[in-house]
Amino acid sequence: FKQIKKAFHISCGNDIIQSRIIHAKNLLTETSLSIGEIAEQCGYKSAIHFSRQFKQHTGVSPNLWKKSRH
């Protein structure tokens, strides 16, 4: 795991989170799924945790992201 961080300048955990957020952005933009359904499809067990992490990484809530893209 240290080699991955050295090579890509990101930890495995942060890479997974970034991938989940990118997938969530796509689902929020392109589908009518609920926040809970999107959280589940992105690998989160809790919609609340997903929402917090999404806002931490994007600066806006998933609901606001969805509204601003439709």
C-alpha positions in Angstrom: 0.0 0.0 0.0 2.9 2.3 0.6 4.1 1.8 -2.9 0.7 2.8 -4.3 0.7 6.0 -2.2 4.3 6.8 -3.4 3.4 6.2 -7.1 0.0 7.9 -7.2 0.3 10.3 -4.2 -3.0 9.1 -2.8 -3.8 6.4 -0.2 -5.9 3.4 -1.1 -8.6 4.6 1.2 -8.8 8.0 -0.4 -8.7 6.5 -3.8 -11.8 4.4 -3.0 -13.6 7.5 -1.6 -12.8 9.5 -4.7 -14.1 6.7 -6.9 -17.3 6.5 -4.9 -17.8 10.3 -5.0 -17.3 10.3 -8.8 -19.8 7.4 -9.2 -22.3 9.2 -6.9 -22.0 12.4 -9.0 -22.8 10.5 -12.1 -25.8 8.8 -10.5 -27.0 12.1 -9.0 -26.8 13.7 -12.4 -28.1 10.9 -14.7 -30.7 9.0 -12.6 -33.7 9.7 -10.5 -32.5 7.4 -7.7 -32.9 8.5 -4.1 -30.0 9.6 -2.0 -30.3 6.4 -0.1 -30.3 4.3 -3.2 -27.2 6.1 -4.5 -25.4 5.7 -1.2 -26.1 2.0 -1.3 -24.9 1.7 -5.0 -21.7 3.5 -4.1 -20.9 1.1 -1.3 -22.1 3.1 1.8 -24.2 1.4 4.5 -25.5 4.7 5.7 -27.0 7.5 3.6 -26.0 9.9 6.4 -22.4 8.9 6.2 -22.5 9.1 2.4 -24.0 12.6 2.6 -21.4 13.8 5.0 -18.5 12.4 3.0 -20.0 13.7 -0.3 -20.3 17.3 1.2 -16.8 17.1 2.6 -15.3 16.3 -0.8 -17.5 18.4 -3.0 -18.5 21.3 -0.8 -22.3 20.7 -1.3 -24.8 18.2 -0.2 -25.9 15.4 -2.6 -29.4 17.0 -2.7 -27.9 20.4 -3.8 -25.7 18.7 -6.3 -28.6 16.9 -7.8 -30.8 20.0 -7.9 -28.1 22.1 -9.5 -27.6 19.5 -12.3 -31.2 19.1 -13.3 
